[in-house]
Amino acid sequence: MKNTWTWALALALAGCNAPPANAPQPAATPAAAGTAADLDQARAFLAHVYATYYPDVPLEDVLPDDQVYAPALLAAMEANSQANDGEVGYLDADPLCQCQDTAQDLRQLAFTLTPLDGGRLRATAQMADPVAPLALDLTLSRQKGQWRIADIASPAEPSLLKALERDTETARQRP
């Protein structure tokens, strides 16, 4: 009998700690990037970006920069251009192909996607072309619900964004 009362008392006390039925629920935290839908959308975005990367692509088919790059990377590119008085600054090639002109057909470039913190993704691609090998890590972030490229890393430069910022600072310090 004593055991029954102990269990009844324990159950009653446990009920005291339960939130009331009408208590507000804690806000859900944003889902980390990496869901199947995120990965599908990121792959579609990259396919769209690289759809114009083949030899002799018409210039009117190339996407505008604001549909490709995140605002912070676009701002760093613009600041670098201004700091270099409109001359070629840090960027002397297309960072998405590490090339001057697209000599390869990159439309079928495959990416491995890895979730990062802050709802971002890393898109890694390697192409073992003997003439023009390509190895890129693109950091993708959402901008108003759309994926954009926030940074680009290559074997020669671990962060395009940081390189642009360093070069801009150096250019601004020149007399």
Backbone as CSV, one residue per row, in Angstrom:
resi,resn,N_x,N_y,N_z,CA_x,CA_y,CA_z,C_x,C_y,C_z
1,MET,0.823,-1.193,0.000,0.000,0.000,0.000,0.867,1.257,0.000
2,LYS,1.953,1.216,0.790,2.849,2.354,0.856,3.449,2.623,-0.531
3,ASN,3.760,1.581,-1.276,4.305,1.700,-2.619,3.315,2.375,-3.563
4,THR,2.056,2.076,-3.456,1.027,2.656,-4.298,0.928,4.149,-4.053
5,TRP,0.955,4.569,-2.792,0.892,5.998,-2.465,2.136,6.738,-2.947
6,THR,3.266,6.104,-2.890,4.505,6.733,-3.361,4.420,6.994,-4.855
7,TRP,3.921,6.006,-5.606,3.770,6.179,-7.052,2.725,7.250,-7.366
8,ALA,1.657,7.283,-6.655,0.598,8.271,-6.891,1.129,9.678,-6.624
9,LEU,1.892,9.835,-5.543,2.475,11.130,-5.201,3.495,11.550,-6.271
10,ALA,4.314,10.623,-6.748,5.307,10.930,-7.783,4.624,11.368,-9.073
11,LEU,3.556,10.694,-9.468,2.830,11.066,-10.681,2.179,12.442,-10.528
12,ALA,1.626,12.711,-9.375,0.989,14.002,-9.137,2.019,15.124,-9.207
13,LEU,3.180,14.930,-8.611,4.229,15.950,-8.635,4.767,16.141,-10.056
14,ALA,4.879,15.074,-10.811,5.351,15.179,-12.184,4.384,16.029,-13.004
15,GLY,3.117,15.918,-12.732,2.117,16.715,-13.434,2.243,18.192,-13.128
16,CYS,2.805,18.533,-11.967,2.984,19.942,-11.605,4.021,20.623,-12.495
17,ASN,4.955,19.865,-13.012,6.003,20.441,-13.856,5.607,20.540,-15.315
18,ALA,4.508,19.977,-15.703,4.090,20.026,-17.104,3.532,21.408,-17.413
19,PRO,3.820,21.957,-18.603,3.265,23.269,-18.936,1.763,23.163,-19.142
20,PRO,1.027,24.227,-18.861,-0.414,24.203,-19.081,-0.715,23.926,-20.557
21,ALA,-1.868,23.358,-20.802,-2.245,22.979,-22.163,-2.264,24.173,-23.110
22,ASN,-2.593,25.364,-22.608,-2.682,26.540,-23.473,-1.409,27.387,-23.459
23,ALA,-0.325,26.869,-22.882,0.932,27.619,-22.819,1.524,27.751,-24.220
24,PRO,2.116,28.923,-24.529,2.733,29.084,-25.848,3.915,28.136,-26.002
25,GLN,4.049,27.596,-27.190,5.151,26.687,-27.478,6.373,27.510,-27.874
26,PRO,7.585,27.033,-27.548,8.774,27.781,-27.953,8.850,27.845,-29.479
27,ALA,9.388,28.964,-29.961,9.501,29.149,-31.415,10.455,28.116,-31.986
28,ALA,10.102,27.611,-33.133,10.966,26.642,-33.789,12.200,27.363,-34.315
29,THR,13.338,26.720,-34.173,14.559,27.310,-34.712,14.606,27.034,-36.204
30,PRO,15.191,27.948,-36.971,15.257,27.714,-38.407,16.018,26.427,-38.699
31,ALA,15.516,25.683,-39.641,16.162,24.425,-39.997,17.512,24.715,-40.631
32,ALA,18.472,23.904,-40.287,19.783,24.039,-40.901,19.682,23.625,-42.355
33,ALA,20.485,24.261,-43.186,20.516,23.864,-44.595,20.985,22.425,-44.655
34,GLY,20.465,21.702,-45.568,20.874,20.315,-45.695,19.700,19.385,-45.864
35,THR,18.494,19.920,-45.798,17.339,19.078,-46.053,17.355,18.702,-47.527
36,ALA,16.600,17.705,-47.880,16.546,17.276,-49.277,16.103,18.425,-50.178
37,ALA,15.143,19.228,-49.717,14.668,20.365,-50.516,15.781,21.401,-50.689
38,ASP,16.538,21.692,-49.618,17.652,22.635,-49.705,18.673,22.170,-50.733
39,LEU,19.025,20.901,-50.655,20.035,20.363,-51.555,19.552,20.393,-53.002
40,ASP,18.284,20.053,-53.213,17.719,20.097,-54.566,17.719,21.529,-55.109
41,GLN,17.328,22.490,-54.271,17.291,23.891,-54.703,18.706,24.405,-54.991
42,ALA,19.662,24.026,-54.155,21.051,24.456,-54.360,21.602,23.863,-55.656
43,ARG,21.317,22.594,-55.910,21.780,21.966,-57.159,21.146,22.644,-58.380
44,ALA,19.869,22.969,-58.277,19.188,23.656,-59.379,19.800,25.043,-59.606
45,PHE,20.110,25.746,-58.533,20.753,27.056,-58.633,22.101,26.932,-59.342
46,LEU,22.919,25.972,-58.918,24.235,25.797,-59.531,24.124,25.391,-60.999
47,ALA,23.164,24.536,-61.309,22.950,24.146,-62.710,22.570,25.374,-63.536
48,HIS,21.759,26.251,-62.968,21.345,27.477,-63.651,22.547,28.399,-63.865
49,VAL,23.373,28.553,-62.842,24.562,29.406,-62.942,25.501,28.877,-64.027
50,TYR,25.761,27.581,-63.995,26.748,27.001,-64.914,26.159,26.637,-66.284
51,ALA,24.888,26.902,-66.500,24.264,26.603,-67.795,24.890,27.399,-68.930
52,THR,25.519,28.517,-68.618,26.128,29.345,-69.665,27.643,29.165,-69.741
53,TYR,28.177,28.182,-69.052,29.621,27.955,-69.069,29.986,26.887,-70.088
54,TYR,30.052,27.342,-71.338,30.515,26.493,-72.434,31.122,27.426,-73.478
55,PRO,31.995,26.894,-74.334,32.649,27.769,-75.320,31.633,28.513,-76.193
56,ASP,31.967,29.750,-76.491,31.184,30.603,-77.400,29.762,30.875,-76.930
57,VAL,29.560,30.953,-75.620,28.238,31.289,-75.095,27.889,32.734,-75.471
58,PRO,26.671,32.990,-75.912,26.269,34.383,-76.193,26.222,35.191,-74.891
59,LEU,26.739,36.384,-74.915,26.790,37.211,-73.705,25.416,37.471,-73.112
60,GLU,24.389,37.542,-73.933,23.045,37.803,-73.398,22.514,36.634,-72.562
61,ASP,23.147,35.466,-72.670,22.724,34.312,-71.872,23.347,34.290,-70.480
62,VAL,24.391,35.073,-70.270,25.093,35.076,-68.987,24.214,35.762,-67.933
63,LEU,24.113,35.134,-66.774,23.286,35.688,-65.700,23.880,36.971,-65.137
64,PRO,23.032,37.914,-64.749,23.538,39.110,-64.064,24.147,38.727,-62.710
65,ASP,25.161,39.470,-62.309,25.876,39.152,-61.070,24.963,39.056,-59.858
66,ASP,23.917,39.896,-59.790,23.048,39.869,-58.611,22.195,38.600,-58.528
67,GLN,22.150,37.819,-59.591,21.457,36.533,-59.553,22.425,35.388,-59.245
68,VAL,23.696,35.721,-59.102,24.718,34.710,-58.853,25.354,34.889,-57.477
69,TYR,25.767,36.112,-57.161,26.561,36.379,-55.960,25.728,36.996,-54.835
70,ALA,26.112,36.686,-53.612,25.499,37.279,-52.425,25.903,38.754,-52.341
71,PRO,25.079,39.585,-51.707,25.374,41.024,-51.635,26.757,41.359,-51.070
72,ALA,27.220,40.650,-50.055,28.530,40.971,-49.468,29.655,40.730,-50.472
73,LEU,29.577,39.659,-51.248,30.609,39.389,-52.244,30.514,40.397,-53.389
74,LEU,29.311,40.733,-53.803,29.139,41.771,-54.832,29.713,43.111,-54.364
75,ALA,29.454,43.463,-53.118,29.963,44.722,-52.575,31.495,44.713,-52.532
76,ALA,32.077,43.587,-52.177,33.544,43.486,-52.136,34.129,43.613,-53.543
77,MET,33.465,43.028,-54.529,33.923,43.152,-55.918,33.864,44.609,-56.374
78,GLU,32.761,45.270,-56.078,32.582,46.669,-56.466,33.588,47.570,-55.750
79,ALA,33.778,47.358,-54.463,34.735,48.165,-53.702,36.144,47.981,-54.253
80,ASN,36.489,46.766,-54.644,37.809,46.497,-55.203,37.989,47.215,-56.536
81,SER,36.969,47.193,-57.356,37.033,47.891,-58.638,37.199,49.397,-58.424
82,GLN,36.441,49.957,-57.501,36.536,51.389,-57.214,37.899,51.755,-56.638
83,ALA,38.423,50.927,-55.749,39.724,51.206,-55.136,40.845,51.160,-56.165
84,ASN,40.610,50.435,-57.250,41.606,50.339,-58.318,41.253,51.259,-59.499
85,ASP,40.444,52.267,-59.222,40.056,53.279,-60.222,39.521,52.664,-61.508
86,GLY,38.730,51.605,-61.364,38.128,50.991,-62.532,39.064,50.089,-63.320
87,GLU,40.333,50.055,-62.952,41.293,49.156,-63.603,41.088,47.747,-63.057
88,VAL,41.728,46.800,-63.704,41.638,45.425,-63.214,42.239,45.393,-61.810
89,GLY,41.459,44.969,-60.881,41.923,44.848,-59.510,42.308,43.410,-59.231
90,TYR,41.813,42.909,-58.154,42.160,41.542,-57.774,41.626,40.525,-58.771
91,LEU,40.410,40.742,-59.248,39.786,39.790,-60.174,40.265,40.042,-61.600
92,ASP,41.086,39.139,-62.087,41.495,39.253,-63.486,41.036,38.029,-64.272
93,ALA,40.121,37.266,-63.669,39.535,36.089,-64.323,38.155,35.858,-63.716
94,ASP,37.373,35.040,-64.358,36.053,34.676,-63.845,36.258,33.710,-62.677
95,PRO,35.840,34.086,-61.487,36.093,33.215,-60.333,35.309,31.909,-60.365
96,LEU,34.248,31.835,-61.157,33.436,30.619,-61.198,34.022,29.528,-62.086
97,CYS,34.989,29.900,-62.906,35.649,28.883,-63.739,37.161,28.999,-63.652
98,GLN,37.643,30.015,-62.918,39.074,30.265,-62.810,39.674,30.411,-64.211
99,CYS,38.971,31.162,-65.079,39.382,31.280,-66.476,39.072,32.675,-67.003
100,GLN,39.687,33.003,-68.142,39.389,34.258,-68.833,38.171,34.095,-69.719
101,ASP,38.182,33.065,-70.492,37.078,32.716,-71.375,36.770,31.244,-71.124
102,THR,35.522,30.891,-71.209,35.161,29.506,-70.966,35.638,28.637,-72.129
103,ALA,36.635,27.841,-71.850,37.168,26.931,-72.858,36.602,25.529,-72.677
104,GLN,35.925,25.330,-71.566,35.382,24.014,-71.245,33.866,24.095,-71.178
105,ASP,33.247,22.943,-71.292,31.803,22.858,-71.095,31.586,22.469,-69.637
106,LEU,31.167,23.431,-68.844,30.977,23.203,-67.405,29.520,22.970,-67.048
107,ARG,28.665,22.816,-68.034,27.239,22.637,-67.762,26.964,21.362,-66.972
108,GLN,27.811,20.387,-67.091,27.601,19.114,-66.387,28.452,18.998,-65.136
109,LEU,29.039,20.089,-64.704,29.861,20.079,-63.499,29.021,19.581,-62.327
110,ALA,29.515,18.591,-61.624,28.782,18.008,-60.494,29.356,18.556,-59.188
111,PHE,28.479,18.798,-58.253,28.871,19.355,-56.957,28.503,18.401,-55.832
112,THR,29.382,18.324,-54.845,29.081,17.645,-53.596,28.668,18.736,-52.615
113,LEU,27.499,18.605,-52.028,26.980,19.636,-51.119,27.117,19.184,-49.677
114,THR,27.633,20.106,-48.855,27.842,19.839,-47.439,27.221,20.971,-46.632
115,PRO,26.346,20.656,-45.661,25.777,21.710,-44.815,26.853,22.383,-43.960
116,LEU,26.735,23.687,-43.813,27.602,24.481,-42.950,26.738,25.160,-41.893
117,ASP,27.362,25.831,-40.960,26.608,26.555,-39.948,25.879,27.742,-40.575
118,GLY,24.913,28.257,-39.882,24.193,29.443,-40.343,23.309,29.211,-41.558
119,GLY,22.913,27.966,-41.813,22.033,27.692,-42.935,22.717,27.772,-44.293
120,ARG,24.058,27.726,-44.290,24.792,27.806,-45.547,25.152,26.402,-46.030
121,LEU,25.605,26.329,-47.264,26.068,25.075,-47.854,27.423,25.288,-48.499
122,ARG,28.218,24.231,-48.533,29.452,24.243,-49.321,29.214,23.349,-50.522
123,ALA,29.494,23.879,-51.707,29.390,23.125,-52.947,30.808,22.914,-53.469
124,THR,31.240,21.671,-53.493,32.595,21.333,-53.919,32.550,20.659,-55.275
125,ALA,33.396,21.134,-56.188,33.491,20.536,-57.522,34.955,20.404,-57.904
126,GLN,35.265,19.317,-58.558,36.606,19.115,-59.108,36.464,18.533,-60.495
127,MET,37.272,19.054,-61.403,37.293,18.526,-62.752,38.752,18.301,-63.117
128,ALA,39.084,17.065,-63.364,40.469,16.692,-63.648,40.771,16.799,-65.137
129,ASP,40.587,17.988,-65.680,40.905,18.241,-67.082,42.416,18.461,-67.181
130,PRO,43.127,17.727,-68.050,44.584,17.884,-68.118,45.025,19.281,-68.584
131,VAL,44.191,19.960,-69.370,44.542,21.287,-69.869,44.136,22.380,-68.884
132,ALA,42.940,22.287,-68.349,42.422,23.315,-67.434,41.691,22.655,-66.267
133,PRO,42.447,22.118,-65.302,41.778,21.498,-64.145,41.025,22.556,-63.345
134,LEU,39.998,22.123,-62.678,39.174,23.042,-61.899,38.864,22.415,-60.550
135,ALA,39.109,23.157,-59.497,38.761,22.729,-58.141,38.209,23.947,-57.412
136,LEU,36.955,23.859,-57.002,36.284,24.983,-56.360,35.501,24.522,-55.142
137,ASP,35.442,25.386,-54.153,34.509,25.262,-53.038,33.705,26.553,-53.031
138,LEU,32.430,26.437,-53.324,31.545,27.596,-53.305,30.742,27.576,-52.012
139,THR,30.742,28.682,-51.289,29.899,28.802,-50.109,28.596,29.434,-50.564
140,LEU,27.502,28.723,-50.341,26.182,29.213,-50.743,25.426,29.706,-49.520
141,SER,24.739,30.817,-49.677,23.873,31.323,-48.606,22.566,31.771,-49.244
142,ARG,21.524,31.800,-48.428,20.220,32.243,-48.924,20.121,33.752,-48.816
143,GLN,19.620,34.342,-49.873,19.352,35.770,-49.906,17.912,35.924,-50.369
144,LYS,17.050,36.350,-49.462,15.621,36.505,-49.775,15.051,35.208,-50.352
145,GLY,15.428,34.104,-49.749,14.898,32.803,-50.134,15.568,32.150,-51.329
146,GLN,16.552,32.809,-51.919,17.246,32.282,-53.092,18.707,32.003,-52.744
147,TRP,19.247,30.930,-53.275,20.659,30.635,-53.062,21.514,31.600,-53.871
148,ARG,22.605,32.040,-53.266,23.593,32.890,-53.919,24.973,32.430,-53.463
149,ILE,25.990,32.761,-54.238,27.363,32.398,-53.903,27.930,33.493,-53.008
150,ALA,28.281,33.109,-51.781,28.773,34.057,-50.789,30.296,34.114,-50.748
151,ASP,30.954,33.058,-51.197,32.414,33.034,-51.222,32.860,31.904,-52.129
152,ILE,34.088,32.014,-52.617,34.661,31.012,-53.507,36.064,30.711,-53.019
153,ALA,36.353,29.439,-52.877,37.698,29.008,-52.500,38.251,28.130,-53.608
154,SER,39.538,28.287,-53.855,40.238,27.464,-54.833,41.575,27.074,-54.205
155,PRO,42.312,26.171,-54.842,43.625,25.825,-54.281,44.549,27.042,-54.146
156,ALA,44.403,28.016,-55.031,45.262,29.198,-54.978,44.796,30.238,-53.969
157,GLU,43.503,30.254,-53.627,42.961,31.277,-52.732,41.855,30.687,-51.872
158,PRO,42.077,30.609,-50.545,41.074,29.985,-49.678,39.782,30.784,-49.498
159,SER,39.803,32.082,-49.819,38.591,32.895,-49.703,38.677,34.083,-50.649
160,LEU,37.847,34.081,-51.671,37.814,35.207,-52.592,37.374,36.473,-51.862
161,LEU,36.396,36.352,-50.992,35.894,37.513,-50.259,37.015,38.177,-49.457
162,LYS,37.764,37.401,-48.708,38.862,37.966,-47.898,39.974,38.518,-48.786
163,ALA,40.265,37.846,-49.891,41.297,38.334,-50.812,40.898,39.674,-51.411
164,LEU,39.634,39.810,-51.789,39.142,41.085,-52.324,39.265,42.184,-51.272
165,GLU,38.877,41.871,-50.044,38.950,42.868,-48.967,40.390,43.297,-48.704
166,ARG,41.326,42.338,-48.683,42.756,42.665,-48.478,43.275,43.528,-49.620
167,ASP,42.972,43.130,-50.854,43.462,43.872,-52.009,42.869,45.276,-52.049
168,THR,41.620,45.400,-51.684,40.971,46.718,-51.652,41.659,47.616,-50.637
169,GLU,41.933,47.080,-49.469,42.625,47.869,-48.427,44.004,48.302,-48.904
170,THR,44.726,47.410,-49.540,46.051,47.731,-50.073,45.954,48.821,-51.145
171,ALA,44.973,48.686,-52.046,44.799,49.682,-53.114,44.433,51.041,-52.540
172,ARG,43.681,51.090,-51.497,43.277,52.369,-50.889,44.453,53.060,-50.187
173,GLN,45.433,52.289,-49.797,46.587,52.864,-49.104,47.648,53.386,-50.065
174,ARG,47.523,53.068,-51.350,48.487,53.583,-52.341,48.272,55.078,-52.517
175,PRO,49.391,55.805,-52.732,49.264,57.258,-52.932,48.610,57.597,-54.252
